[in-house]
């Protein structure tokens, strides 16, 4: 969404969620986005997100869900980054839909 040459359909999907007031994030998403912030524009957008988006906490219950999801993924032969497992577990714990354009999240959805 922040990439100037990124996929326009992804940007549109994110903007719809933001405009509808349905967007939220969790600390690991914040970290990933801030880590990738490339310039002043990115930092302005992320400062707006910091101010406006509700943050879903990552507590012991989310971590337990992430450990369980990781075990189930490995048992099913699904290998995805730990950060994605944590994000998926956080969304599940807080019972929110996960808007993504990432095949790793799609593989986790069936577990």
Biopython code that builds the backbone (N, CA, C, O; Angstrom):
import numpy as np
from Bio.PDB.StructureBuilder import StructureBuilder

atoms = [
    (1, "UNK", "N", (0.824, -1.185, 0.000)),
    (1, "UNK", "CA", (0.000, 0.000, 0.000)),
    (1, "UNK", "C", (0.870, 1.252, 0.000)),
    (1, "UNK", "O", (0.500, 2.263, -0.596)),
    (2, "UNK", "N", (2.016, 1.192, 0.659)),
    (2, "UNK", "CA", (2.893, 2.351, 0.719)),
    (2, "UNK", "C", (3.829, 2.459, -0.478)),
    (2, "UNK", "O", (4.421, 3.514, -0.707)),
    (3, "UNK", "N", (3.968, 1.397, -1.231)),
    (3, "UNK", "CA", (4.884, 1.420, -2.372)),
    (3, "UNK", "C", (4.316, 2.295, -3.489)),
    (3, "UNK", "O", (3.184, 2.084, -3.923)),
    (4, "UNK", "N", (5.094, 3.277, -3.958)),
    (4, "UNK", "CA", (4.601, 4.152, -5.035)),
    (4, "UNK", "C", (4.219, 3.375, -6.290)),
    (4, "UNK", "O", (3.272, 3.741, -6.986)),
    (5, "UNK", "N", (4.945, 2.315, -6.575)),
    (5, "UNK", "CA", (4.663, 1.502, -7.763)),
    (5, "UNK", "C", (3.973, 0.199, -7.386)),
    (5, "UNK", "O", (4.005, -0.769, -8.145)),
    (6, "UNK", "N", (3.346, 0.175, -6.207)),
    (6, "UNK", "CA", (2.679, -1.028, -5.736)),
    (6, "UNK", "C", (1.407, -1.315, -6.512)),
    (6, "UNK", "O", (0.962, -0.514, -7.335)),
    (7, "UNK", "N", (0.846, -2.448, -6.238)),
    (7, "UNK", "CA", (-0.360, -2.922, -6.895)),
    (7, "UNK", "C", (-1.529, -1.990, -6.574)),
    (7, "UNK", "O", (-1.891, -1.820, -5.409)),
    (8, "UNK", "N", (-2.111, -1.394, -7.597)),
    (8, "UNK", "CA", (-3.213, -0.435, -7.415)),
    (8, "UNK", "C", (-4.432, -1.099, -6.789)),
    (8, "UNK", "O", (-5.153, -0.458, -6.024)),
    (9, "UNK", "N", (-4.676, -2.362, -7.094)),
    (9, "UNK", "CA", (-5.840, -3.036, -6.510)),
    (9, "UNK", "C", (-5.645, -3.236, -5.004)),
    (9, "UNK", "O", (-6.607, -3.155, -4.240)),
    (10, "UNK", "N", (-4.420, -3.494, -4.580)),
    (10, "UNK", "CA", (-4.131, -3.621, -3.144)),
    (10, "UNK", "C", (-4.342, -2.269, -2.473)),
    (10, "UNK", "O", (-4.975, -2.187, -1.420)),
    (11, "UNK", "N", (-3.819, -1.224, -3.072)),
    (11, "UNK", "CA", (-3.980, 0.122, -2.524)),
    (11, "UNK", "C", (-5.463, 0.474, -2.403)),
    (11, "UNK", "O", (-5.889, 1.047, -1.400)),
    (12, "UNK", "N", (-6.243, 0.132, -3.420)),
    (12, "UNK", "CA", (-7.689, 0.408, -3.392)),
    (12, "UNK", "C", (-8.379, -0.360, -2.268)),
    (12, "UNK", "O", (-9.232, 0.190, -1.572)),
    (13, "UNK", "N", (-8.016, -1.618, -2.091)),
    (13, "UNK", "CA", (-8.624, -2.428, -1.011)),
    (13, "UNK", "C", (-8.300, -1.837, 0.354)),
    (13, "UNK", "O", (-9.175, -1.741, 1.215)),
    (14, "UNK", "N", (-7.056, -1.443, 0.552)),
    (14, "UNK", "CA", (-6.658, -0.848, 1.828)),
    (14, "UNK", "C", (-7.391, 0.473, 2.038)),
    (14, "UNK", "O", (-7.877, 0.743, 3.136)),
    (15, "UNK", "N", (-7.473, 1.288, 1.010)),
    (15, "UNK", "CA", (-8.158, 2.577, 1.143)),
    (15, "UNK", "C", (-9.635, 2.392, 1.478)),
    (15, "UNK", "O", (-10.188, 3.167, 2.258)),
    (16, "UNK", "N", (-10.281, 1.382, 0.905)),
    (16, "UNK", "CA", (-11.695, 1.122, 1.234)),
    (16, "UNK", "C", (-11.862, 0.787, 2.713)),
    (16, "UNK", "O", (-12.788, 1.278, 3.360)),
    (17, "UNK", "N", (-10.976, -0.042, 3.247)),
    (17, "UNK", "CA", (-11.050, -0.417, 4.662)),
    (17, "UNK", "C", (-10.768, 0.802, 5.544)),
    (17, "UNK", "O", (-11.444, 1.017, 6.550)),
    (18, "UNK", "N", (-9.778, 1.588, 5.163)),
    (18, "UNK", "CA", (-9.462, 2.796, 5.926)),
    (18, "UNK", "C", (-10.628, 3.780, 5.895)),
    (18, "UNK", "O", (-11.038, 4.301, 6.932)),
    (19, "UNK", "N", (-11.156, 4.030, 4.701)),
    (19, "UNK", "CA", (-12.261, 4.985, 4.553)),
    (19, "UNK", "C", (-13.507, 4.540, 5.306)),
    (19, "UNK", "O", (-14.261, 5.373, 5.809)),
    (20, "UNK", "N", (-13.725, 3.236, 5.385)),
    (20, "UNK", "CA", (-14.900, 2.709, 6.084)),
    (20, "UNK", "C", (-14.719, 2.744, 7.605)),
    (20, "UNK", "O", (-15.668, 2.510, 8.354)),
    (21, "UNK", "N", (-13.500, 3.036, 8.052)),
    (21, "UNK", "CA", (-13.236, 3.050, 9.490)),
    (21, "UNK", "C", (-13.093, 1.661, 10.081)),
    (21, "UNK", "O", (-13.219, 1.484, 11.292)),
    (22, "UNK", "N", (-12.829, 0.675, 9.235)),
    (22, "UNK", "CA", (-12.725, -0.709, 9.681)),
    (22, "UNK", "C", (-11.287, -1.180, 9.889)),
    (22, "UNK", "O", (-11.066, -2.326, 10.279)),
    (23, "UNK", "N", (-10.324, -0.325, 9.637)),
    (23, "UNK", "CA", (-8.922, -0.727, 9.715)),
    (23, "UNK", "C", (-8.420, -0.698, 11.156)),
    (23, "UNK", "O", (-8.822, 0.139, 11.964)),
    (24, "UNK", "N", (-7.539, -1.628, 11.443)),
    (24, "UNK", "CA", (-6.822, -1.656, 12.711)),
    (24, "UNK", "C", (-5.490, -2.334, 12.422)),
    (24, "UNK", "O", (-5.258, -2.823, 11.316)),
    (25, "UNK", "N", (-4.637, -2.359, 13.402)),
    (25, "UNK", "CA", (-3.370, -3.056, 13.225)),
    (25, "UNK", "C", (-2.880, -3.566, 14.557)),
    (25, "UNK", "O", (-3.484, -3.298, 15.596)),
    (26, "UNK", "N", (-1.794, -4.293, 14.529)),
    (26, "UNK", "CA", (-1.205, -4.811, 15.753)),
    (26, "UNK", "C", (0.275, -4.424, 15.757)),
    (26, "UNK", "O", (0.805, -4.005, 14.728)),
    (27, "UNK", "N", (0.940, -4.560, 16.892)),
    (27, "UNK", "CA", (2.325, -4.090, 16.986)),
    (27, "UNK", "C", (3.280, -4.671, 15.941)),
    (27, "UNK", "O", (4.171, -3.963, 15.474)),
    (28, "UNK", "N", (3.119, -5.920, 15.572)),
    (28, "UNK", "CA", (4.045, -6.503, 14.592)),
    (28, "UNK", "C", (3.835, -5.895, 13.210)),
    (28, "UNK", "O", (4.791, -5.743, 12.450)),
    (29, "UNK", "N", (2.602, -5.550, 12.878)),
    (29, "UNK", "CA", (2.348, -4.872, 11.599)),
    (29, "UNK", "C", (2.965, -3.474, 11.635)),
    (29, "UNK", "O", (3.591, -3.037, 10.670)),
    (30, "UNK", "N", (2.782, -2.782, 12.757)),
    (30, "UNK", "CA", (3.412, -1.460, 12.898)),
    (30, "UNK", "C", (4.912, -1.572, 12.683)),
    (30, "UNK", "O", (5.498, -0.779, 11.947)),
    (31, "UNK", "N", (5.534, -2.554, 13.324)),
    (31, "UNK", "CA", (6.974, -2.735, 13.199)),
    (31, "UNK", "C", (7.366, -2.998, 11.746)),
    (31, "UNK", "O", (8.301, -2.382, 11.235)),
    (32, "UNK", "N", (6.665, -3.898, 11.089)),
    (32, "UNK", "CA", (6.990, -4.213, 9.697)),
    (32, "UNK", "C", (6.875, -2.974, 8.809)),
    (32, "UNK", "O", (7.737, -2.729, 7.966)),
    (33, "UNK", "N", (5.811, -2.198, 8.999)),
    (33, "UNK", "CA", (5.623, -1.006, 8.162)),
    (33, "UNK", "C", (6.658, 0.074, 8.473)),
    (33, "UNK", "O", (7.218, 0.674, 7.555)),
    (34, "UNK", "N", (6.913, 0.326, 9.748)),
    (34, "UNK", "CA", (7.923, 1.328, 10.099)),
    (34, "UNK", "C", (9.306, 0.882, 9.635)),
    (34, "UNK", "O", (10.109, 1.713, 9.210)),
    (35, "UNK", "N", (9.592, -0.400, 9.709)),
    (35, "UNK", "CA", (10.884, -0.910, 9.260)),
    (35, "UNK", "C", (11.078, -0.694, 7.765)),
    (35, "UNK", "O", (12.202, -0.502, 7.301)),
    (36, "UNK", "N", (9.989, -0.724, 7.017)),
    (36, "UNK", "CA", (10.072, -0.545, 5.567)),
    (36, "UNK", "C", (9.838, 0.877, 5.092)),
    (36, "UNK", "O", (9.907, 1.147, 3.893)),
    (37, "UNK", "N", (9.558, 1.800, 6.023)),
    (37, "UNK", "CA", (9.282, 3.183, 5.625)),
    (37, "UNK", "C", (10.494, 3.769, 4.909)),
    (37, "UNK", "O", (11.607, 3.785, 5.434)),
    (38, "UNK", "N", (10.240, 4.252, 3.687)),
    (38, "UNK", "CA", (11.353, 4.688, 2.869)),
    (38, "UNK", "C", (11.606, 6.176, 2.826)),
    (38, "UNK", "O", (12.721, 6.593, 2.510)),
    (39, "UNK", "N", (10.642, 6.974, 3.124)),
    (39, "UNK", "CA", (10.847, 8.407, 2.989)),
    (39, "UNK", "C", (9.832, 9.194, 3.794)),
    (39, "UNK", "O", (9.077, 8.636, 4.591)),
    (40, "UNK", "N", (9.827, 10.488, 3.574)),
    (40, "UNK", "CA", (8.935, 11.371, 4.317)),
    (40, "UNK", "C", (7.465, 11.014, 4.117)),
    (40, "UNK", "O", (6.688, 11.045, 5.071)),
    (41, "UNK", "N", (7.078, 10.680, 2.899)),
    (41, "UNK", "CA", (5.683, 10.326, 2.620)),
    (41, "UNK", "C", (5.263, 9.117, 3.450)),
    (41, "UNK", "O", (4.214, 9.134, 4.094)),
    (42, "UNK", "N", (6.079, 8.074, 3.432)),
    (42, "UNK", "CA", (5.782, 6.867, 4.216)),
    (42, "UNK", "C", (5.663, 7.205, 5.698)),
    (42, "UNK", "O", (4.739, 6.749, 6.371)),
    (43, "UNK", "N", (6.593, 7.998, 6.199)),
    (43, "UNK", "CA", (6.562, 8.350, 7.619)),
    (43, "UNK", "C", (5.325, 9.181, 7.968)),
    (43, "UNK", "O", (4.758, 9.013, 9.048)),
    (44, "UNK", "N", (4.903, 10.071, 7.071)),
    (44, "UNK", "CA", (3.669, 10.843, 7.311)),
    (44, "UNK", "C", (2.464, 9.921, 7.393)),
    (44, "UNK", "O", (1.636, 10.048, 8.295)),
    (45, "UNK", "N", (2.370, 8.993, 6.448)),
    (45, "UNK", "CA", (1.252, 8.046, 6.440)),
    (45, "UNK", "C", (1.258, 7.218, 7.715)),
    (45, "UNK", "O", (0.211, 7.030, 8.333)),
    (46, "UNK", "N", (2.412, 6.725, 8.113)),
    (46, "UNK", "CA", (2.492, 5.883, 9.306)),
    (46, "UNK", "C", (2.216, 6.678, 10.586)),
    (46, "UNK", "O", (1.638, 6.141, 11.531)),
    (47, "UNK", "N", (2.617, 7.926, 10.625)),
    (47, "UNK", "CA", (2.265, 8.758, 11.790)),
    (47, "UNK", "C", (0.747, 8.946, 11.867)),
    (47, "UNK", "O", (0.168, 8.941, 12.953)),
    (48, "UNK", "N", (0.107, 9.113, 10.697)),
    (48, "UNK", "CA", (-1.370, 9.187, 10.675)),
    (48, "UNK", "C", (-1.965, 7.880, 11.172)),
    (48, "UNK", "O", (-2.900, 7.890, 11.972)),
    (49, "UNK", "N", (-1.432, 6.757, 10.706)),
    (49, "UNK", "CA", (-1.918, 5.460, 11.169)),
    (49, "UNK", "C", (-1.735, 5.329, 12.677)),
    (49, "UNK", "O", (-2.633, 4.860, 13.376)),
    (50, "UNK", "N", (-0.569, 5.746, 13.179)),
    (50, "UNK", "CA", (-0.309, 5.686, 14.625)),
    (50, "UNK", "C", (-1.389, 6.445, 15.397)),
    (50, "UNK", "O", (-1.841, 6.003, 16.454)),
    (51, "UNK", "N", (-1.783, 7.566, 14.863)),
    (51, "UNK", "CA", (-2.754, 8.419, 15.533)),
    (51, "UNK", "C", (-4.178, 7.891, 15.397)),
    (51, "UNK", "O", (-4.982, 8.038, 16.318)),
    (52, "UNK", "N", (-4.495, 7.283, 14.268)),
    (52, "UNK", "CA", (-5.888, 6.980, 13.950)),
    (52, "UNK", "C", (-6.306, 5.528, 14.121)),
    (52, "UNK", "O", (-7.458, 5.262, 14.466)),
    (53, "UNK", "N", (-5.413, 4.593, 13.893)),
    (53, "UNK", "CA", (-5.819, 3.186, 13.871)),
    (53, "UNK", "C", (-5.827, 2.568, 15.261)),
    (53, "UNK", "O", (-4.864, 2.708, 16.015)),
    (54, "UNK", "N", (-6.904, 1.889, 15.594)),
    (54, "UNK", "CA", (-6.897, 1.131, 16.847)),
    (54, "UNK", "C", (-5.856, 0.017, 16.752)),
    (54, "UNK", "O", (-5.628, -0.560, 15.689)),
    (55, "UNK", "N", (-5.240, -0.263, 17.883)),
    (55, "UNK", "CA", (-4.233, -1.316, 17.916)),
    (55, "UNK", "C", (-4.765, -2.524, 18.675)),
    (55, "UNK", "O", (-5.248, -2.408, 19.801)),
    (56, "UNK", "N", (-4.666, -3.679, 18.039)),
    (56, "UNK", "CA", (-5.058, -4.933, 18.672)),
    (56, "UNK", "C", (-3.861, -5.469, 19.435)),
    (56, "UNK", "O", (-2.778, -5.645, 18.877)),
    (57, "UNK", "N", (-4.070, -5.724, 20.711)),
    (57, "UNK", "CA", (-2.975, -6.163, 21.554)),
    (57, "UNK", "C", (-2.512, -7.575, 21.258)),
    (57, "UNK", "O", (-3.272, -8.425, 20.793)),
    (58, "UNK", "N", (-1.253, -7.793, 21.540)),
    (58, "UNK", "CA", (-0.678, -9.132, 21.452)),
    (58, "UNK", "C", (-0.322, -9.543, 22.879)),
    (58, "UNK", "O", (0.722, -9.173, 23.416)),
    (59, "UNK", "N", (-1.226, -10.319, 23.471)),
    (59, "UNK", "CA", (-1.039, -10.753, 24.854)),
    (59, "UNK", "C", (-0.701, -12.245, 24.882)),
    (59, "UNK", "O", (-0.463, -12.855, 23.840)),
    (60, "UNK", "N", (-0.683, -12.820, 26.080)),
    (60, "UNK", "CA", (-0.341, -14.242, 26.213)),
    (60, "UNK", "C", (-1.285, -15.141, 25.426)),
    (60, "UNK", "O", (-0.863, -16.165, 24.889)),
    (61, "UNK", "N", (-2.563, -14.765, 25.355)),
    (61, "UNK", "CA", (-3.524, -15.584, 24.606)),
    (61, "UNK", "C", (-3.204, -15.570, 23.110)),
    (61, "UNK", "O", (-3.323, -16.596, 22.440)),
    (62, "UNK", "N", (-2.803, -14.426, 22.594)),
    (62, "UNK", "CA", (-2.423, -14.343, 21.173)),
    (62, "UNK", "C", (-1.169, -15.186, 20.930)),
    (62, "UNK", "O", (-1.092, -15.919, 19.944)),
    (63, "UNK", "N", (-0.191, -15.080, 21.829)),
    (63, "UNK", "CA", (1.018, -15.889, 21.672)),
    (63, "UNK", "C", (0.686, -17.380, 21.705)),
    (63, "UNK", "O", (1.225, -18.149, 20.910)),
    (64, "UNK", "N", (-0.188, -17.792, 22.608)),
    (64, "UNK", "CA", (-0.586, -19.207, 22.662)),
    (64, "UNK", "C", (-1.242, -19.632, 21.361)),
    (64, "UNK", "O", (-0.965, -20.715, 20.844)),
    (65, "UNK", "N", (-2.110, -18.782, 20.834)),
    (65, "UNK", "CA", (-2.747, -19.071, 19.550)),
    (65, "UNK", "C", (-1.724, -19.163, 18.431)),
    (65, "UNK", "O", (-1.852, -19.998, 17.536)),
    (66, "UNK", "N", (-0.706, -18.309, 18.479)),
    (66, "UNK", "CA", (0.341, -18.335, 17.453)),
    (66, "UNK", "C", (1.155, -19.628, 17.536)),
    (66, "UNK", "O", (1.479, -20.231, 16.514)),
    (67, "UNK", "N", (1.483, -20.047, 18.765)),
    (67, "UNK", "CA", (2.225, -21.305, 18.918)),
    (67, "UNK", "C", (1.416, -22.476, 18.375)),
    (67, "UNK", "O", (1.952, -23.350, 17.693)),
    (68, "UNK", "N", (0.124, -22.487, 18.682)),
    (68, "UNK", "CA", (-0.754, -23.556, 18.206)),
    (68, "UNK", "C", (-0.856, -23.530, 16.677)),
    (68, "UNK", "O", (-0.774, -24.571, 16.025)),
    (69, "UNK", "N", (-1.034, -22.344, 16.121)),
    (69, "UNK", "CA", (-1.126, -22.217, 14.667)),
    (69, "UNK", "C", (0.175, -22.653, 14.002)),
    (69, "UNK", "O", (0.144, -23.298, 12.953)),
    (70, "UNK", "N", (1.303, -22.315, 14.591)),
    (70, "UNK", "CA", (2.600, -22.730, 14.032)),
    (70, "UNK", "C", (2.727, -24.247, 14.031)),
    (70, "UNK", "O", (3.197, -24.835, 13.057)),
    (71, "UNK", "N", (2.306, -24.883, 15.129)),
    (71, "UNK", "CA", (2.364, -26.353, 15.188)),
    (71, "UNK", "C", (1.471, -26.969, 14.115)),
    (71, "UNK", "O", (1.871, -27.902, 13.418)),
    (72, "UNK", "N", (0.247, -26.431, 13.993)),
    (72, "UNK", "CA", (-0.675, -26.981, 12.991)),
    (72, "UNK", "C", (-0.160, -26.747, 11.578)),
    (72, "UNK", "O", (-0.300, -27.610, 10.711)),
    (73, "UNK", "N", (0.437, -25.576, 11.343)),
    (73, "UNK", "CA", (0.987, -25.291, 10.014)),
    (73, "UNK", "C", (2.107, -26.271, 9.688)),
    (73, "UNK", "O", (2.142, -26.841, 8.597)),
    (74, "UNK", "N", (3.015, -26.466, 10.627)),
    (74, "UNK", "CA", (4.137, -27.371, 10.389)),
    (74, "UNK", "C", (3.636, -28.790, 10.159)),
    (74, "UNK", "O", (4.135, -29.486, 9.275)),
    (75, "UNK", "N", (2.656, -29.225, 10.942)),
    (75, "UNK", "CA", (2.086, -30.577, 10.778)),
    (75, "UNK", "C", (1.440, -30.751, 9.416)),
    (75, "UNK", "O", (1.431, -31.850, 8.861)),
    (76, "UNK", "N", (0.897, -29.657, 8.875)),
    (76, "UNK", "CA", (0.247, -29.712, 7.562)),
    (76, "UNK", "C", (1.236, -29.465, 6.422)),
    (76, "UNK", "O", (0.847, -29.439, 5.254)),
    (77, "UNK", "N", (2.514, -29.283, 6.760)),
    (77, "UNK", "CA", (3.523, -29.046, 5.731)),
    (77, "UNK", "C", (3.520, -27.620, 5.213)),
    (77, "UNK", "O", (4.061, -27.342, 4.143)),
    (78, "UNK", "N", (2.914, -26.718, 5.969)),
    (78, "UNK", "CA", (2.836, -25.308, 5.569)),
    (78, "UNK", "C", (3.939, -24.551, 6.297)),
    (78, "UNK", "O", (3.999, -24.551, 7.527)),
    (79, "UNK", "N", (4.802, -23.911, 5.532)),
    (79, "UNK", "CA", (5.900, -23.145, 6.110)),
    (79, "UNK", "C", (5.700, -21.672, 5.765)),
    (79, "UNK", "O", (5.726, -21.291, 4.595)),
    (80, "UNK", "N", (5.503, -20.857, 6.784)),
    (80, "UNK", "CA", (5.313, -19.418, 6.584)),
    (80, "UNK", "C", (6.140, -18.674, 7.632)),
    (80, "UNK", "O", (6.492, -19.253, 8.660)),
    (81, "UNK", "N", (6.451, -17.416, 7.390)),
    (81, "UNK", "CA", (7.225, -16.650, 8.366)),
    (81, "UNK", "C", (6.495, -16.540, 9.709)),
    (81, "UNK", "O", (5.268, -16.451, 9.762)),
    (82, "UNK", "N", (7.270, -16.549, 10.773)),
    (82, "UNK", "CA", (6.710, -16.444, 12.121)),
    (82, "UNK", "C", (5.899, -15.162, 12.290)),
    (82, "UNK", "O", (4.892, -15.152, 12.998)),
    (83, "UNK", "N", (6.331, -14.087, 11.645)),
    (83, "UNK", "CA", (5.585, -12.834, 11.770)),
    (83, "UNK", "C", (4.168, -12.987, 11.218)),
    (83, "UNK", "O", (3.216, -12.458, 11.792)),
    (84, "UNK", "N", (4.031, -13.703, 10.118)),
    (84, "UNK", "CA", (2.701, -13.916, 9.539)),
    (84, "UNK", "C", (1.837, -14.782, 10.447)),
    (84, "UNK", "O", (0.632, -14.560, 10.569)),
    (85, "UNK", "N", (2.451, -15.757, 11.074)),
    (85, "UNK", "CA", (1.708, -16.598, 12.025)),
    (85, "UNK", "C", (1.199, -15.746, 13.179)),
    (85, "UNK", "O", (0.051, -15.891, 13.601)),
    (86, "UNK", "N", (2.037, -14.865, 13.688)),
    (86, "UNK", "CA", (1.631, -13.998, 14.794)),
    (86, "UNK", "C", (0.509, -13.047, 14.372)),
    (86, "UNK", "O", (-0.440, -12.838, 15.128)),
    (87, "UNK", "N", (0.609, -12.480, 13.192)),
    (87, "UNK", "CA", (-0.433, -11.581, 12.690)),
    (87, "UNK", "C", (-1.751, -12.336, 12.533)),
    (87, "UNK", "O", (-2.801, -11.845, 12.947)),
    (88, "UNK", "N", (-1.701, -13.511, 11.946)),
    (88, "UNK", "CA", (-2.920, -14.313, 11.764)),
    (88, "UNK", "C", (-3.529, -14.695, 13.106)),
    (88, "UNK", "O", (-4.747, -14.645, 13.272)),
    (89, "UNK", "N", (-2.692, -15.074, 14.059)),
    (89, "UNK", "CA", (-3.190, -15.446, 15.385)),
    (89, "UNK", "C", (-3.825, -14.243, 16.084)),
    (89, "UNK", "O", (-4.836, -14.386, 16.773)),
    (90, "UNK", "N", (-3.245, -13.085, 15.911)),
    (90, "UNK", "CA", (-3.794, -11.868, 16.517)),
    (90, "UNK", "C", (-5.175, -11.567, 15.924)),
    (90, "UNK", "O", (-6.117, -11.264, 16.657)),
    (91, "UNK", "N", (-5.289, -11.652, 14.607)),
    (91, "UNK", "CA", (-6.581, -11.396, 13.962)),
    (91, "UNK", "C", (-7.626, -12.401, 14.435)),
    (91, "UNK", "O", (-8.764, -12.030, 14.721)),
    (92, "UNK", "N", (-7.243, -13.669, 14.517)),
    (92, "UNK", "CA", (-8.180, -14.694, 14.991)),
    (92, "UNK", "C", (-8.612, -14.429, 16.428)),
    (92, "UNK", "O", (-9.795, -14.522, 16.753)),
    (93, "UNK", "N", (-7.657, -14.103, 17.279)),
    (93, "UNK", "CA", (-7.964, -13.871, 18.688)),
    (93, "UNK", "C", (-8.954, -12.708, 18.856)),
    (93, "UNK", "O", (-9.874, -12.774, 19.671)),
    (94, "UNK", "N", (-8.749, -11.663, 18.084)),
    (94, "UNK", "CA", (-9.605, -10.475, 18.188)),
    (94, "UNK", "C", (-10.834, -10.563, 17.279)),
    (94, "UNK", "O", (-11.651, -9.643, 17.226)),
    (95, "UNK", "N", (-10.946, -11.676, 16.576)),
    (95, "UNK", "CA", (-12.092, -11.950, 15.706)),
    (95, "UNK", "C", (-12.320, -10.844, 14.674)),
    (95, "UNK", "O", (-13.423, -10.319, 14.524)),
    (96, "UNK", "N", (-11.244, -10.514, 13.975)),
    (96, "UNK", "CA", (-11.315, -9.536, 12.898)),
    (96, "UNK", "C", (-10.829, -10.186, 11.605)),
    (96, "UNK", "O", (-10.001, -11.096, 11.620)),
    (97, "UNK", "N", (-11.357, -9.703, 10.505)),
    (97, "UNK", "CA", (-10.918, -10.191, 9.202)),
    (97, "UNK", "C", (-9.527, -9.653, 8.914)),
    (97, "UNK", "O", (-9.179, -8.543, 9.315)),
    (98, "UNK", "N", (-8.755, -10.442, 8.225)),
    (98, "UNK", "CA", (-7.399, -10.058, 7.864)),
    (98, "UNK", "C", (-7.380, -9.712, 6.381)),
    (98, "UNK", "O", (-7.524, -10.590, 5.531)),
    (99, "UNK", "N", (-7.203, -8.446, 6.076)),
    (99, "UNK", "CA", (-7.104, -7.995, 4.683)),
    (99, "UNK", "C", (-5.658, -8.180, 4.257)),
    (99, "UNK", "O", (-4.753, -7.635, 4.888)),
    (100, "UNK", "N", (-5.431, -8.933, 3.206)),
    (100, "UNK", "CA", (-4.059, -9.220, 2.794)),
    (100, "UNK", "C", (-3.975, -9.487, 1.305)),
    (100, "UNK", "O", (-4.979, -9.726, 0.632)),
    (101, "UNK", "N", (-2.766, -9.441, 0.818)),
    (101, "UNK", "CA", (-2.446, -9.839, -0.553)),
    (101, "UNK", "C", (-1.195, -10.713, -0.471)),
    (101, "UNK", "O", (-0.200, -10.470, -1.154)),
    (102, "UNK", "N", (-1.272, -11.725, 0.376)),
    (102, "UNK", "CA", (-0.109, -12.546, 0.704)),
    (102, "UNK", "C", (-0.534, -14.013, 0.745)),
    (102, "UNK", "O", (-1.412, -14.393, 1.520)),
    (103, "UNK", "N", (0.086, -14.817, -0.081)),
    (103, "UNK", "CA", (-0.270, -16.237, -0.163)),
    (103, "UNK", "C", (-0.046, -16.959, 1.160)),
    (103, "UNK", "O", (-0.726, -17.946, 1.442)),
    (104, "UNK", "N", (0.898, -16.483, 1.978)),
    (104, "UNK", "CA", (1.126, -17.129, 3.269)),
    (104, "UNK", "C", (-0.119, -17.056, 4.149)),
    (104, "UNK", "O", (-0.461, -18.030, 4.819)),
    (105, "UNK", "N", (-0.793, -15.918, 4.151)),
    (105, "UNK", "CA", (-2.011, -15.791, 4.955)),
    (105, "UNK", "C", (-3.113, -16.683, 4.401)),
    (105, "UNK", "O", (-3.888, -17.260, 5.163)),
    (106, "UNK", "N", (-3.186, -16.800, 3.086)),
    (106, "UNK", "CA", (-4.182, -17.675, 2.479)),
    (106, "UNK", "C", (-3.946, -19.123, 2.900)),
    (106, "UNK", "O", (-4.907, -19.852, 3.144)),
    (107, "UNK", "N", (-2.697, -19.548, 2.989)),
    (107, "UNK", "CA", (-2.397, -20.917, 3.422)),
    (107, "UNK", "C", (-2.764, -21.125, 4.883)),
    (107, "UNK", "O", (-3.178, -22.218, 5.266)),
    (108, "UNK", "N", (-2.617, -20.093, 5.700)),
    (108, "UNK", "CA", (-2.958, -20.212, 7.118)),
    (108, "UNK", "C", (-4.469, -20.227, 7.357)),
    (108, "UNK", "O", (-4.928, -20.761, 8.367)),
    (109, "UNK", "N", (-5.241, -19.650, 6.444)),
    (109, "UNK", "CA", (-6.689, -19.557, 6.625)),
    (109, "UNK", "C", (-7.359, -20.923, 6.745)),
    (109, "UNK", "O", (-8.394, -21.052, 7.399)),
    (110, "UNK", "N", (-6.780, -21.930, 6.125)),
    (110, "UNK", "CA", (-7.419, -23.256, 6.136)),
    (110, "UNK", "C", (-7.060, -24.081, 7.371)),
    (110, "UNK", "O", (-7.589, -25.176, 7.560)),
    (111, "UNK", "N", (-6.167, -23.562, 8.208)),
    (111, "UNK", "CA", (-5.716, -24.315, 9.391)),
    (111, "UNK", "C", (-6.540, -23.955, 10.613)),
    (111, "UNK", "O", (-6.304, -24.489, 11.697)),
]
sb = StructureBuilder()
sb.init_structure("model")
sb.init_model(0)
sb.init_chain("A")
sb.init_seg("    ")
for serial, (resi, resn, name, xyz) in enumerate(atoms, 1):
    if name == "N":
        sb.init_residue(resn, " ", resi, " ")
    sb.init_atom(name, np.array(xyz, "f"), 0.0, 1.0, " ", f" {name:<3s}", serial, name[0])
structure = sb.get_structure()
